[in-house]
């Protein structure tokens, strides 16, 4: 009989029927790990004025006004003509009320 480690490194098409059955029995004897929920910690980005428009659900001219207002400047990185917007930060900044009466 062959070692399990040797079988794990051997391609399936090179295994004999006996080796394949032995490997499958070994695999079925192991308990499967419960799937863990995936926590997405990565940032979501939108690109360009069109990305801002889709993010806020508005027209392109309105998205341009939002960008030019300076309200979401902390969320925007612009290199030349390329505009990259951190979506979560932009929504957070747009929701904050600034100015006005006290």
FIGUKE-245371 format. One record per residue (C-alpha): residue number from 0; residue in three letters; z, y, x. Coordinates in Angstrom, 2 decimals. Layout:
BEGIN
<pt><nr>NUM</nr><rest>ALA</rest><z>Z</z><y>Y</y><x>X</x></pt>
...
REM end
This chain:
BEGIN
<pt><nr>0</nr><rest>UNK</rest><z>0.00</z><y>0.00</y><x>0.00</x></pt>
<pt><nr>1</nr><rest>UNK</rest><z>-0.67</z><y>3.53</y><x>1.10</x></pt>
<pt><nr>2</nr><rest>UNK</rest><z>1.73</z><y>6.41</y><x>1.30</x></pt>
<pt><nr>3</nr><rest>UNK</rest><z>1.83</z><y>8.99</y><x>-1.52</x></pt>
<pt><nr>4</nr><rest>UNK</rest><z>1.33</z><y>11.83</y><x>0.98</x></pt>
<pt><nr>5</nr><rest>UNK</rest><z>-1.87</z><y>10.18</y><x>2.21</x></pt>
<pt><nr>6</nr><rest>UNK</rest><z>-3.10</z><y>9.85</y><x>-1.37</x></pt>
<pt><nr>7</nr><rest>UNK</rest><z>-2.35</z><y>13.48</y><x>-2.15</x></pt>
<pt><nr>8</nr><rest>UNK</rest><z>-4.57</z><y>14.59</y><x>0.72</x></pt>
<pt><nr>9</nr><rest>UNK</rest><z>-7.35</z><y>12.11</y><x>-0.12</x></pt>
<pt><nr>10</nr><rest>UNK</rest><z>-10.23</z><y>13.29</y><x>-2.36</x></pt>
<pt><nr>11</nr><rest>UNK</rest><z>-10.33</z><y>11.55</y><x>-5.74</x></pt>
<pt><nr>12</nr><rest>UNK</rest><z>-13.88</z><y>10.33</y><x>-5.26</x></pt>
<pt><nr>13</nr><rest>UNK</rest><z>-12.79</z><y>8.38</y><x>-2.16</x></pt>
<pt><nr>14</nr><rest>UNK</rest><z>-9.84</z><y>6.63</y><x>-3.88</x></pt>
<pt><nr>15</nr><rest>UNK</rest><z>-9.94</z><y>3.08</y><x>-5.10</x></pt>
<pt><nr>16</nr><rest>UNK</rest><z>-8.91</z><y>2.40</y><x>-8.69</x></pt>
<pt><nr>17</nr><rest>UNK</rest><z>-5.57</z><y>1.02</y><x>-7.52</x></pt>
<pt><nr>18</nr><rest>UNK</rest><z>-4.85</z><y>4.14</y><x>-5.43</x></pt>
<pt><nr>19</nr><rest>UNK</rest><z>-5.75</z><y>6.43</y><x>-8.33</x></pt>
<pt><nr>20</nr><rest>UNK</rest><z>-3.49</z><y>4.55</y><x>-10.77</x></pt>
<pt><nr>21</nr><rest>UNK</rest><z>-0.64</z><y>4.57</y><x>-8.27</x></pt>
<pt><nr>22</nr><rest>UNK</rest><z>-1.01</z><y>8.32</y><x>-7.77</x></pt>
<pt><nr>23</nr><rest>UNK</rest><z>-1.19</z><y>9.00</y><x>-11.51</x></pt>
<pt><nr>24</nr><rest>UNK</rest><z>1.93</z><y>6.89</y><x>-12.13</x></pt>
<pt><nr>25</nr><rest>UNK</rest><z>3.75</z><y>8.80</y><x>-9.42</x></pt>
<pt><nr>26</nr><rest>UNK</rest><z>2.67</z><y>12.12</y><x>-10.94</x></pt>
<pt><nr>27</nr><rest>UNK</rest><z>3.69</z><y>11.12</y><x>-14.47</x></pt>
<pt><nr>28</nr><rest>UNK</rest><z>7.13</z><y>10.13</y><x>-13.21</x></pt>
<pt><nr>29</nr><rest>UNK</rest><z>7.80</z><y>13.69</y><x>-12.09</x></pt>
<pt><nr>30</nr><rest>UNK</rest><z>9.20</z><y>16.17</y><x>-14.56</x></pt>
<pt><nr>31</nr><rest>UNK</rest><z>7.02</z><y>19.13</y><x>-15.27</x></pt>
<pt><nr>32</nr><rest>UNK</rest><z>8.47</z><y>22.56</y><x>-14.64</x></pt>
<pt><nr>33</nr><rest>UNK</rest><z>8.86</z><y>24.73</y><x>-17.71</x></pt>
<pt><nr>34</nr><rest>UNK</rest><z>6.39</z><y>27.59</y><x>-17.64</x></pt>
<pt><nr>35</nr><rest>UNK</rest><z>8.02</z><y>30.90</y><x>-16.84</x></pt>
<pt><nr>36</nr><rest>UNK</rest><z>6.92</z><y>34.02</y><x>-18.67</x></pt>
<pt><nr>37</nr><rest>UNK</rest><z>4.80</z><y>36.19</y><x>-16.46</x></pt>
<pt><nr>38</nr><rest>UNK</rest><z>6.22</z><y>39.63</y><x>-15.93</x></pt>
<pt><nr>39</nr><rest>UNK</rest><z>3.44</z><y>42.00</y><x>-15.07</x></pt>
<pt><nr>40</nr><rest>UNK</rest><z>4.96</z><y>44.49</y><x>-12.64</x></pt>
<pt><nr>41</nr><rest>UNK</rest><z>1.63</z><y>45.80</y><x>-11.40</x></pt>
<pt><nr>42</nr><rest>UNK</rest><z>0.48</z><y>49.24</y><x>-12.42</x></pt>
<pt><nr>43</nr><rest>UNK</rest><z>-2.33</z><y>49.78</y><x>-14.89</x></pt>
<pt><nr>44</nr><rest>UNK</rest><z>-4.94</z><y>52.33</y><x>-13.95</x></pt>
<pt><nr>45</nr><rest>UNK</rest><z>-7.76</z><y>54.04</y><x>-15.81</x></pt>
<pt><nr>46</nr><rest>UNK</rest><z>-10.66</z><y>55.70</y><x>-14.09</x></pt>
<pt><nr>47</nr><rest>UNK</rest><z>-12.42</z><y>58.97</y><x>-14.79</x></pt>
<pt><nr>48</nr><rest>UNK</rest><z>-12.43</z><y>61.29</y><x>-17.77</x></pt>
<pt><nr>49</nr><rest>UNK</rest><z>-13.67</z><y>58.41</y><x>-19.94</x></pt>
<pt><nr>50</nr><rest>UNK</rest><z>-10.58</z><y>56.40</y><x>-18.95</x></pt>
<pt><nr>51</nr><rest>UNK</rest><z>-8.32</z><y>59.30</y><x>-19.93</x></pt>
<pt><nr>52</nr><rest>UNK</rest><z>-10.16</z><y>59.61</y><x>-23.25</x></pt>
<pt><nr>53</nr><rest>UNK</rest><z>-9.70</z><y>55.90</y><x>-24.01</x></pt>
<pt><nr>54</nr><rest>UNK</rest><z>-6.05</z><y>56.01</y><x>-22.93</x></pt>
<pt><nr>55</nr><rest>UNK</rest><z>-5.20</z><y>58.88</y><x>-25.27</x></pt>
<pt><nr>56</nr><rest>UNK</rest><z>-7.71</z><y>57.94</y><x>-27.96</x></pt>
<pt><nr>57</nr><rest>UNK</rest><z>-9.47</z><y>61.29</y><x>-27.90</x></pt>
<pt><nr>58</nr><rest>UNK</rest><z>-12.89</z><y>62.78</y><x>-27.20</x></pt>
<pt><nr>59</nr><rest>UNK</rest><z>-14.25</z><y>63.53</y><x>-23.72</x></pt>
<pt><nr>60</nr><rest>UNK</rest><z>-13.80</z><y>67.32</y><x>-24.06</x></pt>
<pt><nr>61</nr><rest>UNK</rest><z>-10.19</z><y>66.81</y><x>-25.16</x></pt>
<pt><nr>62</nr><rest>UNK</rest><z>-9.60</z><y>64.41</y><x>-22.25</x></pt>
<pt><nr>63</nr><rest>UNK</rest><z>-11.00</z><y>67.06</y><x>-19.92</x></pt>
<pt><nr>64</nr><rest>UNK</rest><z>-8.60</z><y>69.66</y><x>-21.40</x></pt>
<pt><nr>65</nr><rest>UNK</rest><z>-5.66</z><y>67.25</y><x>-20.96</x></pt>
<pt><nr>66</nr><rest>UNK</rest><z>-6.58</z><y>66.78</y><x>-17.29</x></pt>
<pt><nr>67</nr><rest>UNK</rest><z>-7.09</z><y>70.49</y><x>-16.67</x></pt>
<pt><nr>68</nr><rest>UNK</rest><z>-3.82</z><y>71.41</y><x>-18.43</x></pt>
<pt><nr>69</nr><rest>UNK</rest><z>-1.87</z><y>70.03</y><x>-15.48</x></pt>
<pt><nr>70</nr><rest>UNK</rest><z>0.50</z><y>68.13</y><x>-17.73</x></pt>
<pt><nr>71</nr><rest>UNK</rest><z>-0.42</z><y>64.73</y><x>-16.27</x></pt>
<pt><nr>72</nr><rest>UNK</rest><z>-1.11</z><y>65.88</y><x>-12.70</x></pt>
<pt><nr>73</nr><rest>UNK</rest><z>1.59</z><y>63.59</y><x>-11.26</x></pt>
<pt><nr>74</nr><rest>UNK</rest><z>-0.26</z><y>60.58</y><x>-12.68</x></pt>
<pt><nr>75</nr><rest>UNK</rest><z>-3.67</z><y>61.61</y><x>-11.32</x></pt>
<pt><nr>76</nr><rest>UNK</rest><z>-5.08</z><y>60.84</y><x>-7.90</x></pt>
<pt><nr>77</nr><rest>UNK</rest><z>-8.43</z><y>62.44</y><x>-7.27</x></pt>
<pt><nr>78</nr><rest>UNK</rest><z>-10.54</z><y>61.83</y><x>-4.21</x></pt>
<pt><nr>79</nr><rest>UNK</rest><z>-13.74</z><y>63.82</y><x>-4.43</x></pt>
<pt><nr>80</nr><rest>UNK</rest><z>-15.21</z><y>63.00</y><x>-7.83</x></pt>
<pt><nr>81</nr><rest>UNK</rest><z>-13.28</z><y>59.77</y><x>-8.30</x></pt>
<pt><nr>82</nr><rest>UNK</rest><z>-10.34</z><y>60.14</y><x>-10.70</x></pt>
<pt><nr>83</nr><rest>UNK</rest><z>-7.65</z><y>57.45</y><x>-10.80</x></pt>
<pt><nr>84</nr><rest>UNK</rest><z>-4.91</z><y>57.75</y><x>-13.42</x></pt>
<pt><nr>85</nr><rest>UNK</rest><z>-1.67</z><y>55.74</y><x>-13.61</x></pt>
<pt><nr>86</nr><rest>UNK</rest><z>-1.79</z><y>54.93</y><x>-17.35</x></pt>
<pt><nr>87</nr><rest>UNK</rest><z>1.93</z><y>54.41</y><x>-17.97</x></pt>
<pt><nr>88</nr><rest>UNK</rest><z>2.97</z><y>57.54</y><x>-16.08</x></pt>
<pt><nr>89</nr><rest>UNK</rest><z>0.30</z><y>59.63</y><x>-17.81</x></pt>
<pt><nr>90</nr><rest>UNK</rest><z>1.49</z><y>58.54</y><x>-21.26</x></pt>
<pt><nr>91</nr><rest>UNK</rest><z>5.09</z><y>59.25</y><x>-20.27</x></pt>
<pt><nr>92</nr><rest>UNK</rest><z>4.26</z><y>62.71</y><x>-18.91</x></pt>
<pt><nr>93</nr><rest>UNK</rest><z>2.12</z><y>63.60</y><x>-21.94</x></pt>
<pt><nr>94</nr><rest>UNK</rest><z>5.01</z><y>62.71</y><x>-24.23</x></pt>
<pt><nr>95</nr><rest>UNK</rest><z>7.44</z><y>65.12</y><x>-22.56</x></pt>
<pt><nr>96</nr><rest>UNK</rest><z>7.76</z><y>68.53</y><x>-24.16</x></pt>
<pt><nr>97</nr><rest>UNK</rest><z>7.74</z><y>71.44</y><x>-21.74</x></pt>
<pt><nr>98</nr><rest>UNK</rest><z>8.02</z><y>75.16</y><x>-22.31</x></pt>
<pt><nr>99</nr><rest>UNK</rest><z>8.30</z><y>76.67</y><x>-25.72</x></pt>
<pt><nr>100</nr><rest>UNK</rest><z>11.38</z><y>78.30</y><x>-27.26</x></pt>
<pt><nr>101</nr><rest>UNK</rest><z>14.89</z><y>77.40</y><x>-26.30</x></pt>
REM end
